[in-house]
């Protein structure tokens, strides 16, 4: 249920890069910016491994039901063990982001071996979520949608969108985000609704903003 992609820049590391929820390892290798993290690490002679675990939108397993415990106790040990064995090293380093970071800490607390250091982005063991996310959790929004027959939500906007999809995009124009009127992309609005506001529009170059659908599922 995992995929590891190796970029052998040198003998430093190995470094395993782990993305968050609703994306894939493409966030580390995207060509939408001038120089991505993968290119930076390879240029500095690191042996880089991009991990796509069961949440990756590039894998079919993302649509299945699972828990963070599954990622922590199954996906992480399998990935770390494979890299150590293949690279013939006693330990590795990690760059973990968002949901990948919270499940990484869960894995470490569950006894994961073979990691000597980690750079952690955004989340550790205690989450502080935006008010809108707290409200959705308080009212069990996921369970409510399940009762309505909604099995999944997506950031993709199809040109042949259903009536409900078009209605949702119209309503999301009024969803509160810090960038307000500047954030006009329906994909971006969907992302903010699903995950909370993850970025400021003025921090994204035009190419990235126009192609957010490549990164989020």
N, C-alpha and C positions, 0 to 999 in steps of 0.2 A: 504493500500500500504506500510505498515511498519511492521517490526517484532522486538519485544523486547524480549531479552533472559536474565533472571535474575539469578545472582549468589549471594546468600545471605551469605556473609562472616561475617556480623555483623551489628551493628546499626549505623555505621558511613556512612555519605553520605546522600541520595543515590548519586551515581556517574553514569552518563550516558556517555558511550564511543561511539564516532561517527567516523567512518572511512572516507576515501576519496573516490575519483572517481575511478571506474574500479576495485574495490576490495570489500570485505565484512568485517563484524566484525571479521572474522577469523584473521585479522592482529593483534588483541589484544589477541587472545587465541591460536595462532599457537603453535604446538609442535615441530617446527623446531629449536627452541632455548631452552636453558636450563631452563629459567624462563621468562614467558611472563608477560605482563602488568596485565592481568586479575588475574593471580596467585599472583602477588605482591599485588594487591589491596585487594584480598580476604584474604590473609595472614595477612594483616593489618586491618582486620575486617570492610571492606567497603561493603555496599550493592550495588553491581555492576549490571548495566543494559547495555547490548550491543545492540546498535541500528543498524538495517539494514533498511535504508530508500529506496526510490524508485530507487536509483542508484546501490544498492547492487547487485553484480553478483550472489548472492544466490537467488534472487527473479526474477520472470518472467518480472516484470515491467521495469527492466533495459533496455530492448530492445525497450521500447516504447519511444515516444517523449515527452519531458517535459522541463521545464526551471528551473533554480536555484530558481526563485521566487516560484515555486510550492513546492520545498523542504522547503524553508524558511517559507512560510505562511501556509502550510498545514501539512507537515510531522513533523516539530519541535513542533508546538503547540500540535498536537495530542500525540506525544511521551511524552512531559513534563507533560501534563495534566494527562495522564494515570499513569505515575510513581508517581506523587504527590498523586493522588487518591488512588492507590493501596498501597503505602507505608505510607499513612496518614501523609504526611509532607507538610509544607507550601512552601518549595523550595528544589531545587536539585543543585548538582554540575555537571559540564560537563568536559570531556576531548575530544576535537574536533581536527580533523586532516584534512589538505589539503582542498579539496572541501567541506568537512564537516565543516571545520572552516569558510570558506568564507560564506557559507549559514547560519551558526550559527550567524555570525555578521549581516547578512541581516535580520535574524529572530529577533534579538535583536533590531535592528534599526526600525523594523516594529512593535515593541511593545510587543514582547514575554515576558510573565510574569512567575515567578516561578523559575528563575535561580539566585542563589546568588553568584556564582563564577565559573570561567572556566579556564582551562589550555589549551592554544591554540598552535597548532603546525603548522608551515609553512606559513599560509596565514591569513591575516586579511581582511581589506576592500580594500586595494590597492595592486594589484598584480604586481610583477616584474618577467617577464618570460624570459627564455633563448632566445637567438637570433633566433634559429631555430624555436621556437614556434611563435615568433613575425612575422617571415617571412610567416609561414603557415597561420597565421591569416590575414596578409596583403593581401595575394593572395586568401583568402577565400577558403582554401583547402577543407573544409567540403562541401561547395556548389559545388565545382568542382567534387568531388567524387560522390556527389549525382546525378549530371548530367550523370555520367558514370554508374549509377546504383548500386554503392557501398553504401549499407545501414548501414553497421557496419564494424568495425575493431576489431580484437581480438588478444590477446597475446598468445592464444593457438596455438600450432604447432601440427597438426595431422600427423600421420605416413602415411596417405593416402592423403597428401596435394595435392591440385590442382596445375596445372602448374603455374598459377599466384601466388599462395602462395609460391611455391618453388622459383619462380623468385624474388618475394619480399624479401625472406630471403637471397638470394644471393646478392641482391643490398644493403640490410641493413648491410651487412658485412663492407660496406664502409661508413656507416652513422657515423658522427663524435661523439665520446664519449670520455670522459676523460681517461677511462681505456684502450682504444685502443685494442691492441692485446690480452690483458688478458680477455676481455669480449667476449667469443666465443659462448655463448649460444644464439640460435636464439630467444628464449623466451625473454631473457634479452634485446636483440637488438630491438625487437618489442616494449617492454615496454618503452625503451628510445625514440623511434620514436613517440609513442603515447603520452607520458606524459612529455618528457624531462628526463634528467638523474636524477633518484630519489635516487641513492645510489652509493657508491664506492664499487667495487667488493671486495677489500681487507677488507672491513668492514663486509662482509657476511661470515658466516661459510659455509663450503662445502655443508652441507645438505640443507641450505636455498637456496643457489645459484642453486643447482641441482633441486630444487622443487619450483621454482618461479611460475610455472604454477598453483600451488595450491592456490596462493594468488591473482593472477591477471587474469582479464577476458578481 
